[in-house]
Amino acid sequence: MRAAYGTVWGIFLGAVYPAIPGRGFAARGVAFSLLPSVYTLFVVYPVLLGLGFLGVRQGFLTFPLVLVGYAVAGMAAAWVISWGGETDLAPVSAPLVE
């Protein structure tokens, strides 16, 4: 189920990548990472898992670790998508950047 969850967010990032504000892949990846972070902290942890608001029952570092983890994943995914606009070797992601 976690793989499907990540796949859905990745496909959504690819679809909305051109509309995300920011200069460069890092800024766009971090800006996009706020969506899954908010969803995880405000829906998954308190509602689905019963771990309290922002996952406080997991520990006090849950909040910053979720933000940093999703930011790193968002930057990596945005880098792969932006790579398609920089080279002819990436025909799959090239249409997403144009």
N, C-alpha and C positions, 0 to 999 in steps of 0.2 A: 504493500500500500504506500510506503514511503517513496518508493521509486516512481509510482504513478503520480504522487503529489509533486515531486520535483519535476517530472516530465511536463505536467500541466503548466507549472510556473515558467518553465523554460520555453515552451511553445508560446505562451502568452507574451513573454519578453521579446521573442523573435517577431511576433506580430505587431507589437506596439513600439519597437525599438526606434523607428524614425521620429516618432512623436514625443519621445522622452526628452525633457529639457536637460541641457548640460553640454559641455564641450568635451569631447573625447569619450572613449569607452568607459574609463574609470568613473567619471561623474555620472554618466548615464546608468551604469551598473549599480552604483550606490543609490541613486534616485529611485530606480526600480525596486531595489531590495527593501525599501520601506514598506511596500505593499505586503509581501509575504511575512515580514517581521510583525507588522500590525496584526495581520490575520492570526499568526501564531500566538502572539502575546495576549490578544484580546478575545479570541474565539477558541482556539485549540486548547490552550492551557486552562483557562477558567471554565469553559463550557463543556468541552468534550472530554477532558482528562481530569477535571476537578482539582487542579493544582493551584487555584487561587488567581487573583488578578496579577497579571504579568508573570505568572508562574512562581510566585514567592515561596510556595511550599517546596519547590525544588532547590531553593537557595537564593541568596541575594545577588549572586553573579549571573543568574539566569538571564536577566534583562540585557546587560551589556554583551554577554556571549552570544545571545540570539542576534542582536544587531550586528556584531562584528562578523559572525558566521555567515549571515545572509549577505552582508556587504561584500565579503570575499567571494562568495558564490556568484553574486550579481556581477562583480567585476570580471570574473572568469568567463561567464556566459556572454557578457557584452563584448569582451575581447574577441571571443570566437566569432561572434556575429560581425563585428567591425572588421575583422580580418578579411572577410569576403569583399569588402570595398577597396582593399589595398593591393590585392594580388589577383591574378587570373587563375590561381590554383584552387580557388574556393568557389566553384560555380553554385554550390548549394545555398550558401548564405549571401551571395552577391545581390540577388533581387531584394533581400530584406533591407539592405543599406541604401539602396537607390531611392 
